[in-house]
Amino acid sequence: MGLLFQPLQRASGEVDHGSRSIGLGLYIVKQLVEAHGGTVTVTSTAEAGTTFTVRLPRHVPAMP
């Protein structure tokens, strides 16, 4: 999971020619969330499944 938010990473190393994913979705999500002063995290267990949590501030952070 350490590489999950890195560009061009996919869940499987197998090539799926039917899929159009190139592994940029979660990278883009993280960049957008962080650009707005937020965070994105993931937890995953076999019992509970996978949960992505996005936290965004209610107010825009003041510019320094």
mmCIF file as Biopython writes it, N, C-alpha, C and O atoms, coordinates in Angstrom:
data_model
#
loop_
_atom_site.group_PDB
_atom_site.id
_atom_site.type_symbol
_atom_site.label_atom_id
_atom_site.label_alt_id
_atom_site.label_comp_id
_atom_site.label_asym_id
_atom_site.label_entity_id
_atom_site.label_seq_id
_atom_site.pdbx_PDB_ins_code
_atom_site.Cartn_x
_atom_site.Cartn_y
_atom_site.Cartn_z
_atom_site.occupancy
_atom_site.B_iso_or_equiv
_atom_site.auth_seq_id
_atom_site.auth_asym_id
_atom_site.pdbx_PDB_model_num
ATOM 1   N N  . MET A ? 1  ? 0.821   -1.202 0.000   1.0 0.0 1  A 1 
ATOM 2   C CA . MET A ? 1  ? 0.000   0.000  0.000   1.0 0.0 1  A 1 
ATOM 3   C C  . MET A ? 1  ? 0.858   1.255  0.000   1.0 0.0 1  A 1 
ATOM 4   O O  . MET A ? 1  ? 0.352   2.353  -0.237  1.0 0.0 1  A 1 
ATOM 5   N N  . GLY A ? 2  ? 2.132   1.106  0.260   1.0 0.0 2  A 1 
ATOM 6   C CA . GLY A ? 2  ? 3.013   2.264  0.283   1.0 0.0 2  A 1 
ATOM 7   C C  . GLY A ? 2  ? 3.122   2.978  -1.056  1.0 0.0 2  A 1 
ATOM 8   O O  . GLY A ? 2  ? 3.432   4.168  -1.103  1.0 0.0 2  A 1 
ATOM 9   N N  . LEU A ? 3  ? 2.871   2.267  -2.130  1.0 0.0 3  A 1 
ATOM 10  C CA . LEU A ? 3  ? 2.975   2.858  -3.466  1.0 0.0 3  A 1 
ATOM 11  C C  . LEU A ? 3  ? 1.620   3.220  -4.061  1.0 0.0 3  A 1 
ATOM 12  O O  . LEU A ? 3  ? 1.548   3.681  -5.200  1.0 0.0 3  A 1 
ATOM 13  N N  . LEU A ? 4  ? 0.559   3.018  -3.311  1.0 0.0 4  A 1 
ATOM 14  C CA . LEU A ? 4  ? -0.789  3.162  -3.837  1.0 0.0 4  A 1 
ATOM 15  C C  . LEU A ? 4  ? -1.073  4.521  -4.464  1.0 0.0 4  A 1 
ATOM 16  O O  . LEU A ? 4  ? -1.778  4.603  -5.469  1.0 0.0 4  A 1 
ATOM 17  N N  . PHE A ? 5  ? -0.534  5.583  -3.883  1.0 0.0 5  A 1 
ATOM 18  C CA . PHE A ? 5  ? -0.811  6.934  -4.379  1.0 0.0 5  A 1 
ATOM 19  C C  . PHE A ? 5  ? 0.276   7.454  -5.309  1.0 0.0 5  A 1 
ATOM 20  O O  . PHE A ? 5  ? 0.276   8.636  -5.654  1.0 0.0 5  A 1 
ATOM 21  N N  . GLN A ? 6  ? 1.192   6.601  -5.717  1.0 0.0 6  A 1 
ATOM 22  C CA . GLN A ? 6  ? 2.249   6.994  -6.645  1.0 0.0 6  A 1 
ATOM 23  C C  . GLN A ? 6  ? 1.742   6.866  -8.082  1.0 0.0 6  A 1 
ATOM 24  O O  . GLN A ? 6  ? 0.909   6.005  -8.362  1.0 0.0 6  A 1 
ATOM 25  N N  . PRO A ? 7  ? 2.230   7.708  -8.996  1.0 0.0 7  A 1 
ATOM 26  C CA . PRO A ? 7  ? 1.758   7.626  -10.387 1.0 0.0 7  A 1 
ATOM 27  C C  . PRO A ? 7  ? 2.201   6.325  -11.045 1.0 0.0 7  A 1 
ATOM 28  O O  . PRO A ? 7  ? 3.260   5.774  -10.745 1.0 0.0 7  A 1 
ATOM 29  N N  . LEU A ? 8  ? 1.360   5.863  -11.941 1.0 0.0 8  A 1 
ATOM 30  C CA . LEU A ? 8  ? 1.605   4.690  -12.779 1.0 0.0 8  A 1 
ATOM 31  C C  . LEU A ? 8  ? 1.681   3.394  -11.986 1.0 0.0 8  A 1 
ATOM 32  O O  . LEU A ? 8  ? 2.316   2.436  -12.426 1.0 0.0 8  A 1 
ATOM 33  N N  . GLN A ? 9  ? 1.036   3.351  -10.814 1.0 0.0 9  A 1 
ATOM 34  C CA . GLN A ? 9  ? 0.961   2.129  -10.016 1.0 0.0 9  A 1 
ATOM 35  C C  . GLN A ? 9  ? -0.427  1.529  -10.200 1.0 0.0 9  A 1 
ATOM 36  O O  . GLN A ? 9  ? -1.428  2.245  -10.234 1.0 0.0 9  A 1 
ATOM 37  N N  . ARG A ? 10 ? -0.470  0.214  -10.316 1.0 0.0 10 A 1 
ATOM 38  C CA . ARG A ? 10 ? -1.741  -0.482 -10.450 1.0 0.0 10 A 1 
ATOM 39  C C  . ARG A ? 10 ? -1.811  -1.559 -9.384  1.0 0.0 10 A 1 
ATOM 40  O O  . ARG A ? 10 ? -0.789  -1.977 -8.839  1.0 0.0 10 A 1 
ATOM 41  N N  . ALA A ? 11 ? -3.017  -2.001 -9.095  1.0 0.0 11 A 1 
ATOM 42  C CA . ALA A ? 11 ? -3.218  -3.002 -8.046  1.0 0.0 11 A 1 
ATOM 43  C C  . ALA A ? 11 ? -2.569  -4.326 -8.410  1.0 0.0 11 A 1 
ATOM 44  O O  . ALA A ? 11 ? -2.170  -5.087 -7.528  1.0 0.0 11 A 1 
ATOM 45  N N  . SER A ? 12 ? -2.464  -4.601 -9.675  1.0 0.0 12 A 1 
ATOM 46  C CA . SER A ? 12 ? -1.914  -5.875 -10.117 1.0 0.0 12 A 1 
ATOM 47  C C  . SER A ? 12 ? -0.826  -5.629 -11.142 1.0 0.0 12 A 1 
ATOM 48  O O  . SER A ? 12 ? -0.918  -4.707 -11.953 1.0 0.0 12 A 1 
ATOM 49  N N  . GLY A ? 13 ? 0.195   -6.451 -11.103 1.0 0.0 13 A 1 
ATOM 50  C CA . GLY A ? 13 ? 1.259   -6.346 -12.094 1.0 0.0 13 A 1 
ATOM 51  C C  . GLY A ? 13 ? 0.880   -6.980 -13.417 1.0 0.0 13 A 1 
ATOM 52  O O  . GLY A ? 13 ? 1.583   -6.829 -14.417 1.0 0.0 13 A 1 
ATOM 53  N N  . GLU A ? 14 ? -0.247  -7.697 -13.416 1.0 0.0 14 A 1 
ATOM 54  C CA . GLU A ? 14 ? -0.689  -8.340 -14.643 1.0 0.0 14 A 1 
ATOM 55  C C  . GLU A ? 14 ? -1.246  -7.309 -15.605 1.0 0.0 14 A 1 
ATOM 56  O O  . GLU A ? 14 ? -1.923  -6.367 -15.193 1.0 0.0 14 A 1 
ATOM 57  N N  . VAL A ? 15 ? -0.965  -7.484 -16.873 1.0 0.0 15 A 1 
ATOM 58  C CA . VAL A ? 15 ? -1.460  -6.570 -17.898 1.0 0.0 15 A 1 
ATOM 59  C C  . VAL A ? 15 ? -2.870  -6.989 -18.283 1.0 0.0 15 A 1 
ATOM 60  O O  . VAL A ? 15 ? -3.106  -8.136 -18.663 1.0 0.0 15 A 1 
ATOM 61  N N  . ASP A ? 16 ? -3.799  -6.056 -18.181 1.0 0.0 16 A 1 
ATOM 62  C CA . ASP A ? 16 ? -5.186  -6.296 -18.566 1.0 0.0 16 A 1 
ATOM 63  C C  . ASP A ? 16 ? -5.476  -5.405 -19.755 1.0 0.0 16 A 1 
ATOM 64  O O  . ASP A ? 16 ? -5.735  -4.212 -19.596 1.0 0.0 16 A 1 
ATOM 65  N N  . HIS A ? 17 ? -5.436  -5.969 -20.926 1.0 0.0 17 A 1 
ATOM 66  C CA . HIS A ? 17 ? -5.614  -5.167 -22.140 1.0 0.0 17 A 1 
ATOM 67  C C  . HIS A ? 17 ? -7.041  -4.637 -22.283 1.0 0.0 17 A 1 
ATOM 68  O O  . HIS A ? 17 ? -7.276  -3.712 -23.060 1.0 0.0 17 A 1 
ATOM 69  N N  . GLY A ? 18 ? -7.984  -5.201 -21.554 1.0 0.0 18 A 1 
ATOM 70  C CA . GLY A ? 18 ? -9.355  -4.713 -21.591 1.0 0.0 18 A 1 
ATOM 71  C C  . GLY A ? 18 ? -9.560  -3.485 -20.726 1.0 0.0 18 A 1 
ATOM 72  O O  . GLY A ? 18 ? -10.531 -2.751 -20.911 1.0 0.0 18 A 1 
ATOM 73  N N  . SER A ? 19 ? -8.667  -3.255 -19.791 1.0 0.0 19 A 1 
ATOM 74  C CA . SER A ? 19 ? -8.768  -2.110 -18.891 1.0 0.0 19 A 1 
ATOM 75  C C  . SER A ? 19 ? -8.032  -0.923 -19.492 1.0 0.0 19 A 1 
ATOM 76  O O  . SER A ? 19 ? -6.993  -1.077 -20.133 1.0 0.0 19 A 1 
ATOM 77  N N  . ARG A ? 20 ? -8.582  0.256  -19.277 1.0 0.0 20 A 1 
ATOM 78  C CA . ARG A ? 20 ? -7.938  1.456  -19.800 1.0 0.0 20 A 1 
ATOM 79  C C  . ARG A ? 20 ? -7.162  2.186  -18.720 1.0 0.0 20 A 1 
ATOM 80  O O  . ARG A ? 20 ? -6.607  3.256  -18.971 1.0 0.0 20 A 1 
ATOM 81  N N  . SER A ? 21 ? -7.117  1.623  -17.525 1.0 0.0 21 A 1 
ATOM 82  C CA . SER A ? 21 ? -6.421  2.263  -16.408 1.0 0.0 21 A 1 
ATOM 83  C C  . SER A ? 21 ? -4.917  2.266  -16.640 1.0 0.0 21 A 1 
ATOM 84  O O  . SER A ? 21 ? -4.327  1.260  -17.034 1.0 0.0 21 A 1 
ATOM 85  N N  . ILE A ? 22 ? -4.310  3.424  -16.385 1.0 0.0 22 A 1 
ATOM 86  C CA . ILE A ? 22 ? -2.855  3.494  -16.459 1.0 0.0 22 A 1 
ATOM 87  C C  . ILE A ? 22 ? -2.255  3.803  -15.093 1.0 0.0 22 A 1 
ATOM 88  O O  . ILE A ? 22 ? -1.051  4.026  -14.971 1.0 0.0 22 A 1 
ATOM 89  N N  . GLY A ? 23 ? -3.100  3.814  -14.070 1.0 0.0 23 A 1 
ATOM 90  C CA . GLY A ? 23 ? -2.596  3.985  -12.710 1.0 0.0 23 A 1 
ATOM 91  C C  . GLY A ? 23 ? -2.393  5.420  -12.269 1.0 0.0 23 A 1 
ATOM 92  O O  . GLY A ? 23 ? -1.476  5.704  -11.499 1.0 0.0 23 A 1 
ATOM 93  N N  . LEU A ? 24 ? -3.229  6.331  -12.741 1.0 0.0 24 A 1 
ATOM 94  C CA . LEU A ? 24 ? -3.093  7.734  -12.347 1.0 0.0 24 A 1 
ATOM 95  C C  . LEU A ? 24 ? -4.220  8.229  -11.446 1.0 0.0 24 A 1 
ATOM 96  O O  . LEU A ? 24 ? -4.104  9.308  -10.865 1.0 0.0 24 A 1 
ATOM 97  N N  . GLY A ? 25 ? -5.292  7.477  -11.317 1.0 0.0 25 A 1 
ATOM 98  C CA . GLY A ? 25 ? -6.479  7.944  -10.592 1.0 0.0 25 A 1 
ATOM 99  C C  . GLY A ? 25 ? -6.215  8.354  -9.159  1.0 0.0 25 A 1 
ATOM 100 O O  . GLY A ? 25 ? -6.537  9.478  -8.776  1.0 0.0 25 A 1 
ATOM 101 N N  . LEU A ? 26 ? -5.635  7.470  -8.355  1.0 0.0 26 A 1 
ATOM 102 C CA . LEU A ? 26 ? -5.401  7.791  -6.946  1.0 0.0 26 A 1 
ATOM 103 C C  . LEU A ? 26 ? -4.319  8.848  -6.782  1.0 0.0 26 A 1 
ATOM 104 O O  . LEU A ? 26 ? -4.357  9.635  -5.836  1.0 0.0 26 A 1 
ATOM 105 N N  . TYR A ? 27 ? -3.358  8.870  -7.693  1.0 0.0 27 A 1 
ATOM 106 C CA . TYR A ? 27 ? -2.335  9.915  -7.670  1.0 0.0 27 A 1 
ATOM 107 C C  . TYR A ? 27 ? -2.989  11.284 -7.873  1.0 0.0 27 A 1 
ATOM 108 O O  . TYR A ? 27 ? -2.678  12.236 -7.158  1.0 0.0 27 A 1 
ATOM 109 N N  . ILE A ? 28 ? -3.888  11.379 -8.841  1.0 0.0 28 A 1 
ATOM 110 C CA . ILE A ? 28 ? -4.570  12.647 -9.121  1.0 0.0 28 A 1 
ATOM 111 C C  . ILE A ? 28 ? -5.445  13.051 -7.941  1.0 0.0 28 A 1 
ATOM 112 O O  . ILE A ? 28 ? -5.469  14.221 -7.560  1.0 0.0 28 A 1 
ATOM 113 N N  . VAL A ? 29 ? -6.164  12.091 -7.361  1.0 0.0 29 A 1 
ATOM 114 C CA . VAL A ? 29 ? -6.989  12.388 -6.184  1.0 0.0 29 A 1 
ATOM 115 C C  . VAL A ? 29 ? -6.132  12.980 -5.078  1.0 0.0 29 A 1 
ATOM 116 O O  . VAL A ? 29 ? -6.485  14.007 -4.497  1.0 0.0 29 A 1 
ATOM 117 N N  . LYS A ? 30 ? -5.006  12.340 -4.784  1.0 0.0 30 A 1 
ATOM 118 C CA . LYS A ? 30 ? -4.141  12.827 -3.704  1.0 0.0 30 A 1 
ATOM 119 C C  . LYS A ? 30 ? -3.629  14.233 -3.997  1.0 0.0 30 A 1 
ATOM 120 O O  . LYS A ? 30 ? -3.604  15.078 -3.103  1.0 0.0 30 A 1 
ATOM 121 N N  . GLN A ? 31 ? -3.226  14.490 -5.225  1.0 0.0 31 A 1 
ATOM 122 C CA . GLN A ? 31 ? -2.714  15.815 -5.575  1.0 0.0 31 A 1 
ATOM 123 C C  . GLN A ? 31 ? -3.789  16.888 -5.424  1.0 0.0 31 A 1 
ATOM 124 O O  . GLN A ? 31 ? -3.505  17.975 -4.922  1.0 0.0 31 A 1 
ATOM 125 N N  . LEU A ? 32 ? -5.006  16.603 -5.845  1.0 0.0 32 A 1 
ATOM 126 C CA . LEU A ? 32 ? -6.098  17.568 -5.722  1.0 0.0 32 A 1 
ATOM 127 C C  . LEU A ? 32 ? -6.458  17.831 -4.256  1.0 0.0 32 A 1 
ATOM 128 O O  . LEU A ? 32 ? -6.653  18.975 -3.846  1.0 0.0 32 A 1 
ATOM 129 N N  . VAL A ? 33 ? -6.541  16.758 -3.484  1.0 0.0 33 A 1 
ATOM 130 C CA . VAL A ? 33 ? -6.890  16.904 -2.069  1.0 0.0 33 A 1 
ATOM 131 C C  . VAL A ? 33 ? -5.814  17.712 -1.343  1.0 0.0 33 A 1 
ATOM 132 O O  . VAL A ? 33 ? -6.137  18.619 -0.576  1.0 0.0 33 A 1 
ATOM 133 N N  . GLU A ? 34 ? -4.544  17.394 -1.575  1.0 0.0 34 A 1 
ATOM 134 C CA . GLU A ? 34 ? -3.465  18.124 -0.914  1.0 0.0 34 A 1 
ATOM 135 C C  . GLU A ? 34 ? -3.395  19.572 -1.380  1.0 0.0 34 A 1 
ATOM 136 O O  . GLU A ? 34 ? -3.035  20.450 -0.596  1.0 0.0 34 A 1 
ATOM 137 N N  . ALA A ? 35 ? -3.729  19.839 -2.634  1.0 0.0 35 A 1 
ATOM 138 C CA . ALA A ? 35 ? -3.721  21.212 -3.141  1.0 0.0 35 A 1 
ATOM 139 C C  . ALA A ? 35 ? -4.775  22.063 -2.434  1.0 0.0 35 A 1 
ATOM 140 O O  . ALA A ? 35 ? -4.664  23.288 -2.392  1.0 0.0 35 A 1 
ATOM 141 N N  . HIS A ? 36 ? -5.787  21.415 -1.884  1.0 0.0 36 A 1 
ATOM 142 C CA . HIS A ? 36 ? -6.838  22.122 -1.155  1.0 0.0 36 A 1 
ATOM 143 C C  . HIS A ? 36 ? -6.640  22.041 0.358   1.0 0.0 36 A 1 
ATOM 144 O O  . HIS A ? 36 ? -7.557  22.334 1.124   1.0 0.0 36 A 1 
ATOM 145 N N  . GLY A ? 37 ? -5.441  21.643 0.784   1.0 0.0 37 A 1 
ATOM 146 C CA . GLY A ? 37 ? -5.110  21.624 2.200   1.0 0.0 37 A 1 
ATOM 147 C C  . GLY A ? 37 ? -5.618  20.409 2.956   1.0 0.0 37 A 1 
ATOM 148 O O  . GLY A ? 37 ? -5.694  20.430 4.185   1.0 0.0 37 A 1 
ATOM 149 N N  . GLY A ? 38 ? -5.966  19.349 2.235   1.0 0.0 38 A 1 
ATOM 150 C CA . GLY A ? 38 ? -6.517  18.169 2.883   1.0 0.0 38 A 1 
ATOM 151 C C  . GLY A ? 38 ? -5.578  16.983 2.872   1.0 0.0 38 A 1 
ATOM 152 O O  . GLY A ? 38 ? -4.416  17.087 2.476   1.0 0.0 38 A 1 
ATOM 153 N N  . THR A ? 39 ? -6.109  15.845 3.317   1.0 0.0 39 A 1 
ATOM 154 C CA . THR A ? 39 ? -5.352  14.599 3.336   1.0 0.0 39 A 1 
ATOM 155 C C  . THR A ? 39 ? -6.231  13.475 2.802   1.0 0.0 39 A 1 
ATOM 156 O O  . THR A ? 39 ? -7.458  13.545 2.858   1.0 0.0 39 A 1 
ATOM 157 N N  . VAL A ? 40 ? -5.585  12.448 2.288   1.0 0.0 40 A 1 
ATOM 158 C CA . VAL A ? 40 ? -6.289  11.242 1.864   1.0 0.0 40 A 1 
ATOM 159 C C  . VAL A ? 40 ? -5.515  10.051 2.418   1.0 0.0 40 A 1 
ATOM 160 O O  . VAL A ? 40 ? -4.294  9.978  2.283   1.0 0.0 40 A 1 
ATOM 161 N N  . THR A ? 41 ? -6.235  9.119  3.044   1.0 0.0 41 A 1 
ATOM 162 C CA . THR A ? 41 ? -5.613  7.934  3.623   1.0 0.0 41 A 1 
ATOM 163 C C  . THR A ? 41 ? -6.406  6.705  3.204   1.0 0.0 41 A 1 
ATOM 164 O O  . THR A ? 41 ? -7.536  6.801  2.726   1.0 0.0 41 A 1 
ATOM 165 N N  . VAL A ? 42 ? -5.782  5.545  3.395   1.0 0.0 42 A 1 
ATOM 166 C CA . VAL A ? 42 ? -6.449  4.284  3.070   1.0 0.0 42 A 1 
ATOM 167 C C  . VAL A ? 42 ? -6.175  3.274  4.171   1.0 0.0 42 A 1 
ATOM 168 O O  . VAL A ? 42 ? -5.071  3.202  4.711   1.0 0.0 42 A 1 
ATOM 169 N N  . THR A ? 43 ? -7.193  2.501  4.490   1.0 0.0 43 A 1 
ATOM 170 C CA . THR A ? 43 ? -7.034  1.353  5.375   1.0 0.0 43 A 1 
ATOM 171 C C  . THR A ? 43 ? -7.657  0.165  4.665   1.0 0.0 43 A 1 
ATOM 172 O O  . THR A ? 43 ? -8.647  0.306  3.948   1.0 0.0 43 A 1 
ATOM 173 N N  . SER A ? 44 ? -7.072  -1.004 4.870   1.0 0.0 44 A 1 
ATOM 174 C CA . SER A ? 44 ? -7.579  -2.188 4.184   1.0 0.0 44 A 1 
ATOM 175 C C  . SER A ? 44 ? -7.297  -3.434 5.002   1.0 0.0 44 A 1 
ATOM 176 O O  . SER A ? 44 ? -6.161  -3.687 5.404   1.0 0.0 44 A 1 
ATOM 177 N N  . THR A ? 45 ? -8.345  -4.206 5.244   1.0 0.0 45 A 1 
ATOM 178 C CA . THR A ? 45 ? -8.210  -5.501 5.893   1.0 0.0 45 A 1 
ATOM 179 C C  . THR A ? 45 ? -9.116  -6.486 5.164   1.0 0.0 45 A 1 
ATOM 180 O O  . THR A ? 45 ? -10.084 -6.090 4.514   1.0 0.0 45 A 1 
ATOM 181 N N  . ALA A ? 46 ? -8.799  -7.753 5.277   1.0 0.0 46 A 1 
ATOM 182 C CA . ALA A ? 46 ? -9.623  -8.780 4.632   1.0 0.0 46 A 1 
ATOM 183 C C  . ALA A ? 46 ? -11.033 -8.782 5.217   1.0 0.0 46 A 1 
ATOM 184 O O  . ALA A ? 46 ? -12.002 -9.036 4.502   1.0 0.0 46 A 1 
ATOM 185 N N  . GLU A ? 47 ? -11.148 -8.503 6.498   1.0 0.0 47 A 1 
ATOM 186 C CA . GLU A ? 47 ? -12.450 -8.541 7.162   1.0 0.0 47 A 1 
ATOM 187 C C  . GLU A ? 47 ? -13.323 -7.328 6.818   1.0 0.0 47 A 1 
ATOM 188 O O  . GLU A ? 47 ? -14.507 -7.476 6.515   1.0 0.0 47 A 1 
ATOM 189 N N  . ALA A ? 48 ? -12.737 -6.140 6.868   1.0 0.0 48 A 1 
ATOM 190 C CA . ALA A ? 48 ? -13.514 -4.911 6.699   1.0 0.0 48 A 1 
ATOM 191 C C  . ALA A ? 48 ? -13.498 -4.365 5.276   1.0 0.0 48 A 1 
ATOM 192 O O  . ALA A ? 48 ? -14.320 -3.512 4.940   1.0 0.0 48 A 1 
ATOM 193 N N  . GLY A ? 49 ? -12.596 -4.832 4.445   1.0 0.0 49 A 1 
ATOM 194 C CA . GLY A ? 49 ? -12.476 -4.290 3.094   1.0 0.0 49 A 1 
ATOM 195 C C  . GLY A ? 49 ? -11.559 -3.082 3.073   1.0 0.0 49 A 1 
ATOM 196 O O  . GLY A ? 49 ? -10.731 -2.900 3.966   1.0 0.0 49 A 1 
ATOM 197 N N  . THR A ? 50 ? -11.712 -2.267 2.055   1.0 0.0 50 A 1 
ATOM 198 C CA . THR A ? 50 ? -10.840 -1.102 1.862   1.0 0.0 50 A 1 
ATOM 199 C C  . THR A ? 50 ? -11.640 0.181  2.014   1.0 0.0 50 A 1 
ATOM 200 O O  . THR A ? 50 ? -12.731 0.321  1.460   1.0 0.0 50 A 1 
ATOM 201 N N  . THR A ? 51 ? -11.077 1.120  2.778   1.0 0.0 51 A 1 
ATOM 202 C CA . THR A ? 51 ? -11.729 2.407  3.000   1.0 0.0 51 A 1 
ATOM 203 C C  . THR A ? 51 ? -10.751 3.526  2.683   1.0 0.0 51 A 1 
ATOM 204 O O  . THR A ? 51 ? -9.641  3.565  3.213   1.0 0.0 51 A 1 
ATOM 205 N N  . PHE A ? 52 ? -11.175 4.432  1.816   1.0 0.0 52 A 1 
ATOM 206 C CA . PHE A ? 52 ? -10.416 5.646  1.526   1.0 0.0 52 A 1 
ATOM 207 C C  . PHE A ? 52 ? -11.076 6.775  2.292   1.0 0.0 52 A 1 
ATOM 208 O O  . PHE A ? 52 ? -12.299 6.913  2.262   1.0 0.0 52 A 1 
ATOM 209 N N  . THR A ? 53 ? -10.275 7.591  2.985   1.0 0.0 53 A 1 
ATOM 210 C CA . THR A ? 53 ? -10.797 8.712  3.757   1.0 0.0 53 A 1 
ATOM 211 C C  . THR A ? 53 ? -10.172 9.996  3.233   1.0 0.0 53 A 1 
ATOM 212 O O  . THR A ? 53 ? -8.951  10.141 3.196   1.0 0.0 53 A 1 
ATOM 213 N N  . VAL A ? 54 ? -11.034 10.924 2.829   1.0 0.0 54 A 1 
ATOM 214 C CA . VAL A ? 54 ? -10.586 12.236 2.356   1.0 0.0 54 A 1 
ATOM 215 C C  . VAL A ? 54 ? -11.038 13.257 3.384   1.0 0.0 54 A 1 
ATOM 216 O O  . VAL A ? 54 ? -12.214 13.315 3.743   1.0 0.0 54 A 1 
ATOM 217 N N  . ARG A ? 55 ? -10.098 14.055 3.853   1.0 0.0 55 A 1 
ATOM 218 C CA . ARG A ? 55 ? -10.413 15.128 4.808   1.0 0.0 55 A 1 
ATOM 219 C C  . ARG A ? 55 ? -10.005 16.451 4.175   1.0 0.0 55 A 1 
ATOM 220 O O  . ARG A ? 55 ? -8.867  16.631 3.741   1.0 0.0 55 A 1 
ATOM 221 N N  . LEU A ? 56 ? -10.963 17.369 4.134   1.0 0.0 56 A 1 
ATOM 222 C CA . LEU A ? 56 ? -10.724 18.698 3.581   1.0 0.0 56 A 1 
ATOM 223 C C  . LEU A ? 56 ? -11.061 19.747 4.633   1.0 0.0 56 A 1 
ATOM 224 O O  . LEU A ? 56 ? -12.004 19.573 5.405   1.0 0.0 56 A 1 
ATOM 225 N N  . PRO A ? 57 ? -10.296 20.834 4.668   1.0 0.0 57 A 1 
ATOM 226 C CA . PRO A ? 57 ? -10.597 21.890 5.639   1.0 0.0 57 A 1 
ATOM 227 C C  . PRO A ? 57 ? -11.892 22.622 5.266   1.0 0.0 57 A 1 
ATOM 228 O O  . PRO A ? 57 ? -12.238 22.728 4.089   1.0 0.0 57 A 1 
ATOM 229 N N  . ARG A ? 58 ? -12.593 23.117 6.269   1.0 0.0 58 A 1 
ATOM 230 C CA . ARG A ? 58 ? -13.813 23.883 6.007   1.0 0.0 58 A 1 
ATOM 231 C C  . ARG A ? 58 ? -13.504 25.244 5.433   1.0 0.0 58 A 1 
ATOM 232 O O  . ARG A ? 58 ? -14.289 25.812 4.674   1.0 0.0 58 A 1 
ATOM 233 N N  . HIS A ? 59 ? -12.341 25.762 5.808   1.0 0.0 59 A 1 
ATOM 234 C CA . HIS A ? 59 ? -11.943 27.090 5.361   1.0 0.0 59 A 1 
ATOM 235 C C  . HIS A ? 59 ? -10.626 26.984 4.616   1.0 0.0 59 A 1 
ATOM 236 O O  . HIS A ? 59 ? -9.790  26.140 4.936   1.0 0.0 59 A 1 
ATOM 237 N N  . VAL A ? 60 ? -10.446 27.823 3.642   1.0 0.0 60 A 1 
ATOM 238 C CA . VAL A ? 60 ? -9.205  27.837 2.890   1.0 0.0 60 A 1 
ATOM 239 C C  . VAL A ? 60 ? -8.084  28.297 3.796   1.0 0.0 60 A 1 
ATOM 240 O O  . VAL A ? 60 ? -8.209  29.329 4.455   1.0 0.0 60 A 1 
ATOM 241 N N  . PRO A ? 61 ? -6.967  27.539 3.845   1.0 0.0 61 A 1 
ATOM 242 C CA . PRO A ? 61 ? -5.842  27.977 4.669   1.0 0.0 61 A 1 
ATOM 243 C C  . PRO A ? 61 ? -5.316  29.343 4.206   1.0 0.0 61 A 1 
ATOM 244 O O  . PRO A ? 61 ? -5.277  29.625 3.008   1.0 0.0 61 A 1 
ATOM 245 N N  . ALA A ? 62 ? -4.916  30.178 5.158   1.0 0.0 62 A 1 
ATOM 246 C CA . ALA A ? 62 ? -4.390  31.505 4.823   1.0 0.0 62 A 1 
ATOM 247 C C  . ALA A ? 62 ? -3.053  31.358 4.106   1.0 0.0 62 A 1 
ATOM 248 O O  . ALA A ? 62 ? -2.234  30.511 4.462   1.0 0.0 62 A 1 
ATOM 249 N N  . MET A ? 63 ? -2.847  32.177 3.113   1.0 0.0 63 A 1 
ATOM 250 C CA . MET A ? 63 ? -1.578  32.171 2.368   1.0 0.0 63 A 1 
ATOM 251 C C  . MET A ? 63 ? -0.511  32.891 3.197   1.0 0.0 63 A 1 
ATOM 252 O O  . MET A ? 63 ? -0.781  33.957 3.751   1.0 0.0 63 A 1 
ATOM 253 N N  . PRO A ? 64 ? 0.694   32.325 3.291   1.0 0.0 64 A 1 
ATOM 254 C CA . PRO A ? 64 ? 1.753   32.975 4.083   1.0 0.0 64 A 1 
ATOM 255 C C  . PRO A ? 64 ? 2.253   34.262 3.457   1.0 0.0 64 A 1 
ATOM 256 O O  . PRO A ? 64 ? 3.138   34.914 4.010   1.0 0.0 64 A 1 
#
